[in-house]
C-alpha cells in the first residue's frame, strides 16, 4: 500500500503532467513516468502510468476528435499490435536503470537520423512503423512521446491535428501497455497480482484518472491561444531537457 506522502506526490504529478501533455501533446507522460519509477516498483509504475495516460490521452482525443487523422491511427494500431505480439513471445521486461536510459535517449533520435531516413507519418507504411517502434519503446521505457514526435514533426498536420492524432495513437499504445503489464506479464509469471496490489490501489488509480481529466480539460484554453511555431519550439526544448535528466538518472542508477 502506498504511503500518504507517495499518494500525494503522485496525485500532484498527474495533475501537472496531464496539463503539460494537453498543451504540448507530450512531455507530461515522460515526467510522470520518471516520477513513478522513483516511487513505485517497475511493473506497478508501468501499469499506473498506462491507466493515467489512457485517461489523459483518451480525454484529449475526445476533446479534439474533429482533428484526428484516422488513416494514421489505423496504421499505428496495426503496428502496435505487432509489437505486443513480439514482446509476449520474448517475455521482455527491462530493469529500472535501462528504462530511465531509454527514456532519456528517445528525444535525441531525431538528431542522429540522416536526412534520407527522417520519419514522417504522412508517408505510406510509416504509421504502422511508428506504431511498432513506439509501442516497443513504450513497453521498455514506459513512454514513447519523444519518439512519436519524430514521426510527426515533419507532418502536414497543424498543432491541433498533431495533438489530436497523437492523443488517439497514444491512447491505443497505453491500452496495450495496460494489457501487457496488467495481464500478459502475470500470465507469463514475470509479475504477480500480489506484487501489483501491494504498490497500487484502486483508490490511487481512480484519483489519477480524475486528475488526468482535470488537467487535460484545463489545458485546452492554453492550446487554443498558442501558435503553431510556439507549439513546436516549446515541445522540442522541453523534450531535450527531460531527455538529459532521465539519461543522467539511469546512468547514475547503473553505478
Secondary structure, 3 states (H helix, E strand, C coil): CCCHHHHHHHHHHHHHHHHHHHHHCCCHHHHHHHHHHHHCCHHHHHHHHHHHHHHHHHHHHHHCHHHCCHHHHHHHHHHHHHHHHHHHHHCCCCCHHHHHHHHHHHHHHHHHCCHHHCCCCCCCCHHHHHHHHHHHHHHHHCCCHHHHHHHHCCCCCCHHHHHHHHHHHHHHHHHHHHHHHHHHHHHHCCCCHHHHHHHCCHHHHHHHHHHHHHHHHHHHHHHHHCCHHHHHHHHHHHHHHHHHHHHHHHHHHCC
